[in-house]
Amino acid sequence: AAPPKLKVLCLHGYAQNGAVMRDRSGGFRKPFKKSRFELTYPDGPFGCTKDGEDEDEADADMQRRAWWRGHAGQVTYVGWTESRETLRKLWDEEQFDGIIGFSQGAAAAAMICAEVRPRFGIFVAGFVPNDPTAASALIAGVDASVPTLHVIGSGDKLVTPERSHALAELFEGATVVSHEGGHMI
């Protein structure tokens, strides 16, 4: 009998959704799917409000989702507590083995990784969250037994390479791969 597939939680970036992440991650998704991986792409619970959009209108837009409300410079992540609870519940129900995140989803994935200690974590264009309360478990340190891969675009203008390297430094023994591209998965 074939060994059981590894279950992986995949978190999209700001102003994306699970379907967009699935489509844009075809480069690694297809080889993964043919091997031993089962990938799950949930949608963030919030609409995008970084430009001051009305929250109710933003929440009705199922195409542009977020893991918390606000903008990149914000110090308090409004809604992260709800996202965290939802992701932790999903993690416990589905018994995931690993986690992958892109941009805001990579920051969310890193925070979840610090709490659930998965078998592996992959962070593309990730960053250390600005909210010290939300990031407290991550900043306290991640179990060194969790292998991580950090993919960093040297031309990324949205999440600078310095911010992605700062995230990688929180993970002992992190593998860092850089590419010449920008903000992409």
TIKOL-79098 format. One line per 8 residues: number of its first residue (from 0); their letters; for each residue x, y, z of N, C-alpha, C, O. Coordinates in Angstrom, 3 decimals. Layout:
BEGIN
NUM = A = X Y Z X Y Z X Y Z X Y Z  ... $
***
This chain:
BEGIN
0 = AAPPKLKV = 0.839 -1.190 0.000 0.000 0.000 0.000 0.882 1.250 0.000 1.966 1.272 0.582  0.390 2.271 -0.660 1.124 3.542 -0.730 1.119 4.211 0.647 0.139 4.118 1.386  2.216 4.882 0.981 2.235 5.594 2.270 1.212 6.725 2.257 0.863 7.232 1.191  0.734 7.120 3.421 -0.259 8.210 3.455 0.354 9.510 2.947 1.552 9.753 3.099  -0.485 10.332 2.345 -0.016 11.619 1.831 0.239 12.576 2.992 -0.431 12.516 4.023  1.212 13.455 2.806 1.462 14.509 3.778 0.475 15.639 3.517 0.321 16.083 2.379  -0.182 16.097 4.549 -1.178 17.153 4.410 -0.517 18.501 4.689 0.158 18.680 5.702  -0.726 19.452 3.761 -0.065 20.751 3.855 -1.104 21.867 3.792 -1.948 21.901 2.897 $
8 = LCLHGYAQ = -1.024 22.778 4.759 -1.871 23.959 4.806 -1.160 25.077 4.053 -0.009 25.393 4.355  -1.846 25.689 3.059 -1.251 26.714 2.196 -2.004 28.033 2.379 -3.203 28.114 2.114  -1.284 29.071 2.838 -1.921 30.349 3.152 -1.536 31.421 2.133 -0.356 31.695 1.914  -2.548 32.014 1.521 -2.363 33.024 0.477 -1.893 34.358 1.042 -1.916 34.588 2.251  -1.469 35.226 0.138 -1.051 36.574 0.503 -2.226 37.540 0.561 -3.359 37.189 0.231  -1.929 38.769 0.990 -2.935 39.825 1.105 -3.559 40.103 -0.263 -2.856 40.142 -1.272  -4.863 40.295 -0.293 -5.629 40.596 -1.507 -5.667 39.423 -2.481 -5.904 39.609 -3.674  -5.434 38.217 -1.973 -5.590 36.998 -2.755 -6.647 36.144 -2.068 -7.318 36.591 -1.138 $
16 = NGAVMRDR = -6.783 34.923 -2.534 -7.627 33.943 -1.864 -7.034 32.566 -2.115 -6.028 32.440 -2.814  -7.644 31.540 -1.554 -7.101 30.201 -1.707 -6.976 29.761 -3.154 -5.986 29.133 -3.528  -7.975 30.084 -3.975 -7.940 29.684 -5.388 -6.795 30.371 -6.140 -6.138 29.752 -6.977  -6.561 31.641 -5.839 -5.462 32.368 -6.487 -4.123 31.737 -6.086 -3.258 31.510 -6.932  -3.964 31.461 -4.800 -2.716 30.824 -4.333 -2.528 29.481 -5.015 -1.420 29.132 -5.422  -3.606 28.735 -5.137 -3.528 27.433 -5.806 -3.060 27.608 -7.244 -2.170 26.890 -7.701  -3.653 28.553 -7.956 -3.280 28.782 -9.357 -1.844 29.266 -9.496 -1.110 28.794 -10.365  -1.441 30.203 -8.648 -0.097 30.794 -8.757 0.995 29.873 -8.244 2.174 30.102 -8.513 $
24 = SGGFRKPF = 0.624 28.845 -7.517 1.629 27.933 -6.978 1.770 26.663 -7.817 2.308 25.661 -7.345  1.291 26.705 -9.043 1.342 25.526 -9.902 2.730 24.959 -10.089 2.888 23.749 -10.251  3.753 25.824 -10.069 5.129 25.368 -10.257 5.568 24.346 -9.227 6.306 23.417 -9.556  5.133 24.497 -7.996 5.483 23.483 -7.002 4.306 22.565 -6.688 4.502 21.436 -6.237  3.091 23.042 -6.922 1.909 22.241 -6.592 1.835 20.971 -7.423 1.554 19.895 -6.896  2.088 21.092 -8.722 1.938 19.918 -9.594 2.912 18.796 -9.236 2.489 17.645 -9.124  4.210 19.094 -9.050 5.107 18.004 -8.620 4.730 17.459 -7.232 4.831 16.255 -6.994  4.299 18.338 -6.320 3.893 17.897 -4.992 2.703 16.946 -5.095 2.672 15.892 -4.460 $
32 = KKSRFELT = 1.729 17.344 -5.907 0.495 16.575 -6.015 0.783 15.168 -6.546 0.150 14.194 -6.139  1.754 15.083 -7.464 2.084 13.786 -8.049 2.874 12.917 -7.077 2.995 11.707 -7.273  3.407 13.535 -6.035 4.161 12.749 -5.065 3.275 12.427 -3.868 2.240 11.777 -4.018  3.667 12.870 -2.703 2.970 12.451 -1.487 2.275 13.588 -0.762 2.154 13.531 0.462  1.818 14.604 -1.449 1.276 15.765 -0.762 -0.189 16.017 -1.101 -0.619 15.868 -2.245  -0.938 16.402 -0.077 -2.321 16.837 -0.234 -2.365 18.283 0.254 -2.151 18.551 1.436  -2.643 19.207 -0.654 -2.585 20.630 -0.345 -3.976 21.209 -0.108 -4.909 20.922 -0.857  -4.112 22.031 0.944 -5.375 22.675 1.293 -5.179 24.183 1.274 -4.229 24.692 1.870 $
40 = YPDGPFGC = -6.073 24.909 0.592 -5.957 26.353 0.390 -7.177 27.089 0.951 -8.109 27.371 0.199  -7.198 27.404 2.239 -8.348 28.143 2.776 -8.290 29.624 2.381 -7.245 30.130 1.973  -9.423 30.298 2.511 -9.499 31.747 2.279 -9.348 32.483 3.601 -9.852 32.032 4.630  -8.653 33.619 3.574 -8.595 34.485 4.746 -9.999 34.960 5.086 -10.829 35.111 4.190  -10.278 35.197 6.360 -11.641 35.546 6.775 -12.041 37.004 6.543 -13.213 37.351 6.694  -11.090 37.857 6.179 -11.379 39.285 6.072 -11.221 39.811 4.660 -10.413 39.307 3.880  -12.005 40.836 4.341 -11.803 41.590 3.116 -10.644 42.560 3.318 -10.204 42.789 4.444  -10.160 43.122 2.232 -8.995 44.010 2.287 -9.414 45.449 2.589 -10.281 46.017 1.925 $
48 = TKDGEDED = -8.773 46.019 3.608 -9.138 47.377 4.034 -7.928 48.295 4.190 -8.017 49.309 4.883  -6.803 47.963 3.564 -5.594 48.761 3.786 -5.729 50.196 3.281 -5.024 51.085 3.758  -6.614 50.429 2.337 -6.797 51.780 1.798 -8.037 52.465 2.371 -8.569 53.405 1.779  -8.486 51.987 3.520 -9.626 52.614 4.188 -10.981 52.174 3.670 -11.978 52.856 3.906  -11.044 51.046 2.966 -12.313 50.549 2.446 -13.286 50.248 3.586 -12.873 49.946 4.705  -14.573 50.335 3.287 -15.613 49.986 4.237 -15.486 48.496 4.558 -15.386 47.672 3.649  -15.490 48.152 5.837 -15.275 46.758 6.235 -16.360 45.820 5.707 -16.051 44.724 5.240  -17.625 46.236 5.774 -18.700 45.368 5.297 -18.593 45.116 3.798 -18.771 43.989 3.337 $
56 = EADADMQR = -18.302 46.176 3.038 -18.128 46.014 1.587 -16.924 45.133 1.292 -16.983 44.260 0.426  -15.820 45.366 2.024 -14.613 44.569 1.810 -14.868 43.097 2.133 -14.417 42.211 1.406  -15.590 42.839 3.222 -15.855 41.457 3.618 -16.735 40.728 2.604 -16.680 39.502 2.506  -17.533 41.462 1.860 -18.397 40.851 0.846 -17.608 40.435 -0.400 -18.089 39.632 -1.199  -16.404 40.978 -0.567 -15.560 40.656 -1.724 -14.773 39.382 -1.433 -13.761 39.424 -0.733  -15.229 38.264 -1.959 -14.588 36.982 -1.672 -13.329 36.753 -2.503 -12.643 35.750 -2.305  -13.011 37.651 -3.419 -11.807 37.508 -4.246 -10.566 38.058 -3.553 -9.475 37.507 -3.694  -10.736 39.140 -2.808 -9.605 39.821 -2.148 -9.709 39.614 -0.639 -10.471 40.298 0.045 $
64 = RAWWRGHA = -8.925 38.655 -0.131 -9.027 38.263 1.271 -7.738 38.578 2.024 -6.692 38.820 1.422  -7.833 38.569 3.347 -6.685 38.862 4.199 -6.785 38.044 5.484 -7.864 37.587 5.864  -5.642 37.869 6.145 -5.583 37.149 7.416 -5.758 38.100 8.591 -6.041 37.662 9.706  -5.590 39.411 8.349 -5.904 40.454 9.330 -6.139 41.737 8.577 -5.782 41.850 7.404  -6.735 42.705 9.241 -7.060 43.984 8.611 -5.896 44.956 8.753 -5.096 44.866 9.684  -5.824 45.873 7.817 -4.844 46.946 7.959 -3.838 46.997 6.836 -4.068 46.486 5.740  -2.718 47.628 7.133 -1.686 47.866 6.129 -0.337 47.419 6.674 -0.221 47.057 7.845  0.673 47.445 5.825 1.986 46.891 6.151 2.634 47.544 7.368 3.328 46.861 8.121 $
72 = GQVTYVGW = 2.432 48.834 7.583 3.083 49.505 8.691 2.342 49.412 10.012 2.829 49.896 11.034  1.191 48.806 10.000 0.330 48.737 11.182 0.986 47.903 12.287 1.597 46.873 12.004  0.862 48.338 13.526 1.481 47.640 14.642 0.510 46.690 15.341 0.948 45.741 15.991  -0.792 46.921 15.223 -1.787 46.016 15.800 -2.544 45.354 14.660 -3.118 46.035 13.811  -2.546 44.033 14.642 -3.203 43.286 13.578 -4.642 42.983 13.976 -4.911 41.990 14.651  -5.553 43.835 13.558 -6.962 43.669 13.874 -7.486 42.430 13.138 -7.391 42.329 11.914  -8.031 41.509 13.902 -8.569 40.288 13.312 -7.640 39.088 13.400 -8.077 37.964 13.154  -6.366 39.291 13.744 -5.455 38.149 13.782 -5.932 37.099 14.796 -5.810 35.902 14.537 $
80 = TESRETLR = -6.463 37.520 15.928 -6.919 36.562 16.940 -7.950 35.607 16.346 -7.894 34.401 16.585  -8.894 36.150 15.570 -9.910 35.308 14.931 -9.284 34.386 13.885 -9.618 33.203 13.817  -8.377 34.928 13.073 -7.711 34.092 12.064 -6.917 32.977 12.730 -6.965 31.823 12.304  -6.192 33.335 13.770 -5.384 32.355 14.493 -6.271 31.222 15.011 -5.943 30.047 14.848  -7.391 31.581 15.634 -8.298 30.556 16.171 -8.832 29.662 15.058 -8.898 28.442 15.212  -9.213 30.268 13.939 -9.727 29.505 12.799 -8.661 28.566 12.242 -8.939 27.400 11.963  -7.434 29.079 12.082 -6.349 28.261 11.527 -5.940 27.149 12.493 -5.651 26.032 12.064  -5.913 27.444 13.782 -5.570 26.416 14.776 -6.632 25.317 14.785 -6.300 24.135 14.876 $
88 = KLWDEEQF = -7.900 25.697 14.693 -8.980 24.707 14.663 -8.852 23.835 13.417 -8.961 22.611 13.493  -8.618 24.478 12.262 -8.437 23.735 11.019 -7.232 22.803 11.127 -7.290 21.655 10.687  -6.141 23.298 11.714 -4.928 22.490 11.888 -5.251 21.246 12.723 -4.865 20.134 12.362  -5.947 21.437 13.821 -6.263 20.311 14.700 -7.221 19.327 14.042 -7.068 18.115 14.193  -8.211 19.844 13.311 -9.187 18.971 12.654 -8.563 18.162 11.531 -8.835 16.969 11.392  -7.725 18.812 10.726 -7.171 18.169 9.525 -5.857 17.434 9.775 -5.408 16.651 8.938  -5.244 17.690 10.930 -3.971 17.016 11.259 -2.919 17.234 10.161 -2.358 16.275 9.631  -2.659 18.502 9.829 -1.681 18.831 8.803 -0.279 18.437 9.246 0.030 18.383 10.437 $
96 = DGIIGFSQ = 0.558 18.164 8.252 1.962 17.840 8.509 2.851 19.065 8.344 3.844 19.223 9.053  2.486 19.930 7.401 3.326 21.083 7.117 2.505 22.292 6.740 1.286 22.223 6.583  3.219 23.426 6.596 2.555 24.690 6.285 3.385 25.466 5.280 4.614 25.493 5.351  2.684 26.103 4.332 3.307 26.952 3.317 2.558 28.279 3.336 1.333 28.304 3.459  3.293 29.381 3.213 2.633 30.674 3.144 3.352 31.615 2.205 4.564 31.520 2.008  2.581 32.530 1.626 3.112 33.562 0.738 2.780 34.930 1.311 1.617 35.209 1.604  3.782 35.787 1.476 3.626 37.175 1.890 2.882 37.258 3.225 3.373 36.727 4.220  1.707 37.910 3.281 0.982 37.976 4.547 0.688 36.559 5.042 0.718 36.293 6.244 $
104 = GAAAAAMI = 0.406 35.660 4.109 0.177 34.258 4.484 1.422 33.598 5.050 1.314 32.698 5.883  2.611 34.028 4.613 3.856 33.487 5.172 4.055 33.977 6.601 4.514 33.223 7.459  3.710 35.238 6.859 3.795 35.751 8.233 2.813 34.992 9.123 3.153 34.605 10.241  1.590 34.781 8.622 0.592 34.015 9.374 1.074 32.581 9.588 0.948 32.036 10.685  1.625 31.973 8.535 2.124 30.595 8.626 3.253 30.496 9.649 3.320 29.523 10.401  4.138 31.487 9.686 5.243 31.470 10.645 4.720 31.547 12.076 5.223 30.860 12.965  3.702 32.393 12.294 3.137 32.501 13.643 2.470 31.190 14.062 2.597 30.766 15.210  1.761 30.553 13.130 1.125 29.265 13.422 2.197 28.200 13.637 2.073 27.362 14.531 $
112 = CAEVRPRF = 3.234 28.232 12.832 4.337 27.275 12.929 4.960 27.294 14.328 5.312 26.248 14.873  5.088 28.482 14.895 5.680 28.615 16.225 4.823 27.966 17.303 5.324 27.613 18.371  3.538 27.809 17.028 2.628 27.234 18.017 2.395 25.741 17.837 2.307 25.010 18.823  2.295 25.277 16.598 1.883 23.884 16.366 3.046 22.940 16.082 2.860 21.723 16.093  4.214 23.458 15.835 5.408 22.643 15.578 5.178 21.602 14.473 5.186 20.400 14.740  4.973 22.064 13.237 4.726 21.115 12.139 5.982 20.334 11.776 7.056 20.575 12.328  5.840 19.414 10.858 6.999 18.651 10.385 7.895 19.506 9.493 9.087 19.228 9.359  7.314 20.567 8.870 8.105 21.494 8.054 7.302 22.762 7.800 6.078 22.780 7.928 $
120 = GIFVAGFV = 8.021 23.825 7.436 7.393 25.087 7.059 8.111 25.676 5.857 9.336 25.607 5.761  7.341 26.256 4.937 7.902 26.927 3.755 7.304 28.329 3.708 6.085 28.498 3.725  8.177 29.329 3.649 7.746 30.720 3.705 8.289 31.462 2.487 9.503 31.574 2.316  7.398 31.964 1.649 7.781 32.676 0.432 7.436 34.147 0.627 6.280 34.490 0.876  8.441 35.017 0.514 8.257 36.460 0.728 7.655 36.727 2.106 6.761 37.561 2.251  8.151 36.014 3.109 7.657 36.156 4.462 8.305 37.321 5.192 9.284 37.903 4.723  7.743 37.648 6.343 8.273 38.741 7.158 7.884 38.527 8.610 6.928 37.812 8.913  8.643 39.161 9.512 8.306 39.125 10.928 7.145 40.094 11.133 7.254 41.264 10.768 $
128 = PNDPTAAS = 6.052 39.635 11.701 4.904 40.519 11.915 5.258 41.721 12.794 6.055 41.607 13.726  4.659 42.867 12.488 4.880 44.084 13.271 4.195 44.041 14.632 4.627 44.720 15.563  3.143 43.257 14.756 2.359 43.200 15.980 3.073 42.284 16.991 3.082 41.065 16.818  3.669 42.865 18.043 4.434 42.045 18.991 3.577 41.048 19.763 4.068 39.990 20.156  2.307 41.367 19.986 1.427 40.431 20.687 1.121 39.240 19.793 1.220 38.091 20.223  0.749 39.519 18.544 0.444 38.433 17.602 1.663 37.551 17.375 1.537 36.333 17.248  2.836 38.159 17.324 4.064 37.435 16.986 4.804 36.897 18.204 5.920 36.397 18.061  4.222 36.982 19.395 4.962 36.640 20.614 5.521 35.215 20.606 6.677 35.017 20.982 $
136 = ALIAGVDA = 4.741 34.226 20.190 5.245 32.846 20.158 6.365 32.702 19.132 7.339 31.988 19.372  6.235 33.366 18.009 7.262 33.316 16.963 8.557 33.954 17.455 9.639 33.391 17.288  8.438 35.122 18.057 9.623 35.841 18.540 10.291 35.081 19.687 11.509 35.148 19.852  9.488 34.355 20.484 10.040 33.564 21.582 10.905 32.414 21.071 11.751 31.893 21.798  10.687 32.025 19.823 11.516 30.976 19.227 10.712 29.778 18.780 9.748 29.369 19.427  11.130 29.231 17.666 10.476 28.072 17.083 11.333 26.850 17.371 12.562 26.914 17.323  10.682 25.751 17.668 11.380 24.505 17.937 12.403 24.229 16.833 12.062 24.207 15.651  13.645 24.021 17.227 14.733 23.827 16.258 14.552 22.567 15.414 15.216 22.407 14.390 $
144 = SVPTLHVI = 13.655 21.671 15.839 13.446 20.438 15.072 12.555 20.659 13.854 12.374 19.741 13.054  11.993 21.868 13.699 11.119 22.153 12.556 11.977 22.677 11.405 12.469 23.803 11.472  12.166 21.875 10.343 12.933 22.378 9.204 12.115 23.392 8.406 10.920 23.203 8.179  12.775 24.465 7.989 12.068 25.495 7.227 12.855 25.889 5.984 14.084 25.829 5.941  12.086 26.295 4.973 12.628 26.832 3.735 12.064 28.232 3.566 10.853 28.438 3.645  12.946 29.190 3.334 12.558 30.588 3.152 12.966 30.997 1.743 14.150 30.988 1.407  11.985 31.355 0.919 12.231 31.742 -0.471 12.118 33.257 -0.555 11.092 33.844 -0.212  13.212 33.880 -1.027 13.321 35.338 -0.983 13.651 35.879 -2.368 14.604 35.430 -3.005 $
152 = GSGDKLVT = 12.858 36.847 -2.833 13.126 37.510 -4.108 14.012 38.726 -3.897 13.634 39.645 -3.170  15.175 38.746 -4.514 16.086 39.880 -4.320 15.516 41.165 -4.910 15.936 42.261 -4.539  14.551 41.033 -5.836 13.917 42.204 -6.423 12.555 42.528 -5.820 11.805 43.324 -6.384  12.229 41.924 -4.685 10.923 42.134 -4.058 10.861 43.536 -3.452 11.645 43.878 -2.567  9.923 44.334 -3.940 9.745 45.703 -3.436 8.677 45.765 -2.342 8.673 46.699 -1.540  7.767 44.779 -2.300 6.700 44.770 -1.290 7.189 44.221 0.050 6.962 44.829 1.096  7.847 43.089 0.013 8.475 42.528 1.212 9.963 42.461 0.890 10.421 41.557 0.190  10.700 43.422 1.406 12.122 43.516 1.056 12.877 42.274 1.524 12.480 41.621 2.489 $
160 = PERSHALA = 13.971 41.956 0.830 14.766 40.799 1.241 15.204 40.889 2.712 15.300 39.865 3.388  15.463 42.082 3.200 15.876 42.239 4.601 14.792 41.736 5.553 15.087 41.085 6.555  13.546 42.042 5.232 12.434 41.587 6.085 12.297 40.066 6.035 12.022 39.433 7.055  12.487 39.479 4.855 12.399 38.018 4.737 13.568 37.333 5.453 13.389 36.290 6.080  14.753 37.917 5.358 15.905 37.350 6.074 15.696 37.430 7.582 16.092 36.520 8.311  15.075 38.517 8.058 14.791 38.658 9.497 13.881 37.528 9.975 14.055 37.018 11.081  12.905 37.131 9.142 12.043 36.003 9.501 12.870 34.719 9.551 12.761 33.950 10.507  13.685 34.485 8.543 14.500 33.263 8.497 15.393 33.141 9.728 15.628 32.037 10.220 $
168 = ELFEGATV = 15.888 34.272 10.225 16.784 34.251 11.388 16.086 33.774 12.667 16.755 33.388 13.626  14.758 33.796 12.691 14.025 33.307 13.859 13.935 31.781 13.884 13.522 31.204 14.890  14.316 31.125 12.791 14.231 29.674 12.675 15.640 29.087 12.634 16.385 29.291 11.675  15.987 28.362 13.678 17.316 27.759 13.747 17.493 26.766 12.601 16.633 25.918 12.364  18.609 26.878 11.896 18.902 25.955 10.801 18.074 26.177 9.549 17.966 25.275 8.719  17.493 27.347 9.395 16.651 27.631 8.224 17.445 27.500 6.932 18.622 27.853 6.869  16.784 26.992 5.917 17.354 26.980 4.570 16.791 28.185 3.837 15.576 28.381 3.799  17.668 28.994 3.255 17.252 30.199 2.548 17.642 30.057 1.079 18.789 29.763 0.744 $
176 = VSHEGGHM = 16.654 30.273 0.219 16.889 30.243 -1.226 16.470 31.603 -1.784 15.339 32.046 -1.580  17.387 32.255 -2.485 17.081 33.558 -3.094 16.958 33.406 -4.605 17.617 32.570 -5.223  16.103 34.231 -5.173 15.976 34.277 -6.625 16.001 35.749 -7.039 15.843 36.633 -6.196  16.195 36.008 -8.299 16.331 37.386 -8.761 14.999 38.086 -8.982 14.971 39.285 -9.260  13.909 37.368 -8.866 12.593 37.940 -9.122 12.090 38.810 -7.988 12.799 39.104 -7.025  10.840 39.210 -8.140 10.217 40.088 -7.162 9.265 39.350 -6.245 9.561 38.259 -5.756  8.101 39.976 -6.020 7.111 39.477 -5.081 6.234 38.446 -5.792 5.217 38.786 -6.396  6.646 37.190 -5.707 5.941 36.119 -6.443 6.129 34.794 -5.762 7.060 34.587 -4.984 $
184 = I = 5.196 33.883 -6.086 5.345 32.512 -5.608 5.575 31.619 -6.813 5.730 30.407 -6.663 $
***
